[in-house]
Amino acid sequence: MPSLNDSRPGTTVRITGIDPGQAGGSRRRLLEFGFVPGADVTVIARGATGGLLVGLGETRVALDTRTAGRLRCAA
C-alpha cells in the first residue's frame, strides 16, 4: 500500500491508515491533527530534504519524510 511520501505535489489522496510501527505518541498526534482514515490530503509541495507540505481541510501541515512514509493512502 503506498504511503503519503509516494505522492507528488498537486495530488489529493485519501488516508487509509497509519503504519502500526508508528510510536504511540506520534500516532496519537497525527490522529489529533486529523490524519484519520478517510481524510483527504492534498500534497502542496515537497521540500529540498523530502518533507511534505500538505493541506488537510483548511489546515496546512509540514511533515518530515519519515512521518509521511508512515501514513498509508490511496489515490
N, C-alpha and C positions, 0 to 999 in steps of 0.2 A: 504494500500500500504506500503510495507516495506521501512525502512529507511536505509541509509548507515550504521548506527550504528548496524543494524542486520546482517551485512556481516562479514564473517570470513576472517582472513588473508589468502592470496593466491587466493581469488576470484576476478573476474572482473565483475563489474555491470555497467549498463547504467543509468545515471541520467535522471529522468523523470520530476523533478521539485523541487522547494524549498517550504517548508511549508509556506503558506501565513501568518502565525503568526510571521515569521521572521521579525525583525525590518528592516526598510528601509535601513539604512546604512550598516548593516551586510549583508543583501540580495545583495546589490549592490557590496559589497566587494567580496562575493562568486562568483557572475557573472563575475567580473573583473578577478578573478583567473582562470576562465574557467569552473566553475561548472554550465554549461548550459545544458538544456535538450538535450539529445542525446550524451553527452560526456561520454566516457568510463573511469571508475575509477577503479584502482586496489588497493585493501587493502593489504598493505605490512606488517603492524604489528599493534598490539593493545598494548597500554601502560598499566602500572600497575593500573592506575586510570580509564581506559576505553577509553581514547582518541585513535585516529587512526592516523597512518602514511599512507598516500595514495599516489599513483602515478597517475598523471594526465598528460598524454603525457610524456614529458621528465622531468617534474617538480615533486618534492616531497613536499607534504603539510601535516603539522600536524594539526589535527582538534580535538577540545575538544568534549566530549561526547554530550553535548547539541547541538553544531553546526552540528555534524554528524547525530544526530537524526532528524534534520530538512531537510536534503537532502533526497528526495524521489527517489527510484531507482527500477530497475527491473533487474533480472538476465540475 
